[in-house]
Amino acid sequence: MIWVLGAMALQLPGQAQLRRAVQRSAVLSRLNSIVPPRKLLNALGRIDPFPSFSGPPIPTEPPDARVLRRPGVRAAAPSVVRVLGTACGLGVEGSGWVARPGLVVTAAHVVAGESDTTVTPLFGPMLRAQAVAFDSRNDVAVLRVPGLTAGALRLTDPRPGATVAIVGYPENGPLDAVPGRIGATATVLGQDAYGRRPVIRTVTSLSGAVRHGDSGGPAVDAAGTVQATVFAARTNGGGGYGVPARIVRRALATTRSPVSTGPCA
């Protein structure tokens, strides 16, 4: 019962202090080592512990749903993957996208503290993944995924006002896309992938529905190129924030042998 209640407590939204207390529990740590919680958490459903974030304002012009029918967006969909793992006894689910052959970009908080990360493409089997770049400050990670054959998406710098599709696996469900719009890209004083503050970082605002499970997924424009990588919901209402292309390019340039993903988020 302690094991089940601990797993459920970790999934309560907005309870950061409770989550940290449960994660530090020696009793739960020992129980998890005896009975790994993956199967139970599969039944309970995984969550994406994405942060709420305050940053530059989102666009006032509403998203254009016609972007979802553009050939570039449709062609990009098979390159968006589901990312799963277990950290501190909690199953974590997010999204990611293929940036180079065998390399997937996702949010750092989606894979933080994991040693069993997997990637599942739209077409194909679940594959093991290892982090080869991990930037907790900017909440971006790069995974090496042997056997992944999905095509790579191109990066482009975010253009304010551009119509995009926010593509991912929200709420532990199937691949989905919703319309959004790119806002301002600005350097702000905010929090990192672990909710620690203050850190100075550059973020891009997005309008549109940003949901749990979208973290790590791309905001794809009509041409099928990635303008931002989703990492957070907006604190005050709809919309969210993404990591702009230049920060992702920097992470991709640092890929090397497997790296630590630190403690769980």
N, C-alpha and C positions, 0 to 999 in steps of 0.2 A: 504493500500500500504506500509506503514511503517513496518507493521507486516511481510508482505511477503518479502520485501527487507532485513529486518533484519535477517530473517531465511536464506535467500540466502547468505548474507554476511558471516554468521557463517560457511558456507560450502566452502568458498574459500580456496584452499590449500596454505600453506606458508604465511598466513596473520595473524600471531599471534597477532600483535598489534591491527589490526582491530577487530579481534574476541574478544579480551579483552574489547575494547571500546563498542562493541555491547552488550556484556554480562553485562556490568555495566550500560547500558541504563535504566533509571527509566521509560521512556515511554514504551519501549518494555516489561519491567518487568510487568508493569500494564496491557498492552494488553494481555500478556500471561496468566495473572491471570483471565482475563475476558473470553478469547477464547483460551483454551489450544491448542497448535500448533501440537499435535500428528498427527491428520488426515492430515493436510497440509504436514507435513514432511514425512508422509507415501507416499504421491504422489511425493514429490520432491526426495525421496530416502535418506536413512540415510548414514552417513559416520562414519568411524573409524578414529578419529583424532590422529592416532598413530604418534609418533615422529620419526624424523630422528636421527640417533645415530652414534657416532664414537666410535669404540671399537677395540678389537683384530681382526686381519685379517681373512677373510673367507678362506676356503680350496681352493687350486688351482686345485685339482682334480675335474672334473665335476661330478655332481650328476648322479646316476644310475637309470634310469626310471623303471628298473625291480622291484624295491622295491614296486612299486604301486600294483604289482600283488601278492605280498606275502600274504599268508593267515592271518598272524598276523595283517597286515595293514588293510585288508578288515574287519576283525573281530572288529577292534578298531573303525571303522567309526561310528557305531550307538551310540557310547559314546561321540561323538563330537557334541556340541549343538550351536545353535545361541543365542546370548545374545543381547537384545534390551532394550532401555530406552530413557528417555528424560532428558536432563540436560541444564539449562539456555536457554530453548526454542529451543534446538537443539536435533534432534533425533540422537542417537548414536547406531551403530551396530557393533558387534564384535563376537568373538567366545569364546568357553570355552570347557572344557572336564570334565568328571565325574571322580573324584578322590576317592570318597567313596560313599556309598549309600546316595543319597539325597544331596550330596555336589559337587559343580562345581567350578573348578579353572578357572579364567579368568585374564585379565590384569586390574590393578586398574584404568587406564585411561578410560576403556570402561564403567565403572559404576560410575565414580566420579561424585558427585553432583546429583545423581538420587534418586528418591523416588518411581519409578514405573518400576523397572527392571523386565524383564521377560526372561524366558529361553524356547526355543523351541527345543525339540529333533528331530532327524531325523524321528522317528516314534512316534507320539503322539501329544497331544494338547499343546498349549502355557501354561506355568505355571508361577506363581508369584515367585519371588526370593528376598531374603534379604541377604545383606552382613553380614557375621559373622567373617570375618577377612579382613583387608584392610591395605596394606603396600604400601604407596605412594613412599617410597624411592626406593624399588625394583620393583615397578609397578606390583604387584600381589595382587589379591583379591580372597576370597573364598565366595561362595554364598550357602545358604541353600535353597533347592528347594523341598518343600513338594510335594509328588506325583510323583517325578521323579523315573522311574523304570529302566533306562538304566544302564548297567553294568559299574563297575568301572575299570579304567585302572591303571596299575602299573607304578611306577616311577623307573627310574634307572639313575645313574649318567652318564652325557654325556661322550662319548668316541670319542676323536678326530679322524676324518676320517670315522666315522660310517655313512652309508647310511640311510637316514630317509625320511619319507613322511611328508610334511607340510600340515596339514589337517585343514580346516576351511570353513568359509562362506564368501569368498572375494567379495567385491564390491556389497554387498547386494544381492548376487546371491545364488544359491543352494550350497550344500556341494560339496567341491572340494578338490583334493589332488594333489600336485606337488612334484617331487623328490627334495631332498636337501641333504646336507652333513654337519655333525657336525664339527665345527672348534675348536678353542681354548676356554677354559674357563679361564677368567682372572679378576682380580680386577682392576677396572678402575675409573678414575675421570670423571664423566659424569653428566647427568641430571636425575631428578626423573620423576614421572608420570605426573607432571604438567609442565615439561620443565624447571624447576628451576635447577640451578647449582651453585656451584659444590657439588656433593655428591659422596661418595665412595661406589661403589657397585660391585657385581660380576655378570658377564654376559657371555653368551656362543654365539659365532658367528655361523652363518648358511649360507650356500650357497643355492641357489634356489630362486624362485620367491616368495617374501614376499609382499603381497598386502593389501590395506585397507580392513578391515574386518577380516583379519587373526589374529589380536591381540587377545591374550588369547587362541588361538588354540594350539594344541600340535605338536611337532616334534616327530613322532612315528617311532621307528626302525622296522626292519623286524619281530621281535618277538611281536610287538604290544605294547611295553612299551614306556613310555614318557621320552625322554631324555632332553627336554627343552620346555618351554612355550613361544611362540612368543610374543614380545612386541613392536618391532620397526623395521623399515627398515634401511638399511645401508645408511649413508649419501652420500658416493661416489660410487654409482652404485648399482648393484644387490646384493641380499642377505639381511640378517638382523641379528637380535639378539634375544636371548631368555633368560628366567630366568632359571638357572640350577635347577636340581632336589632338591638339598639340601636346597635351599631358599624356594622352594615350600613346602617341608616337614615341614619347620619351620612355615610357614603360616598355614598349616593344623593343626599343634600342638597347635596353639593359638585360634582356633575357639571357639566361645562362643555365648552369646546372641547377637542379632543384634547390629551392630556397625555403626557409621557414615561413609559415603563415602566422607566427606569433600565437598569443592566447586567443581564446574565443571572444567574439564581439558581444 
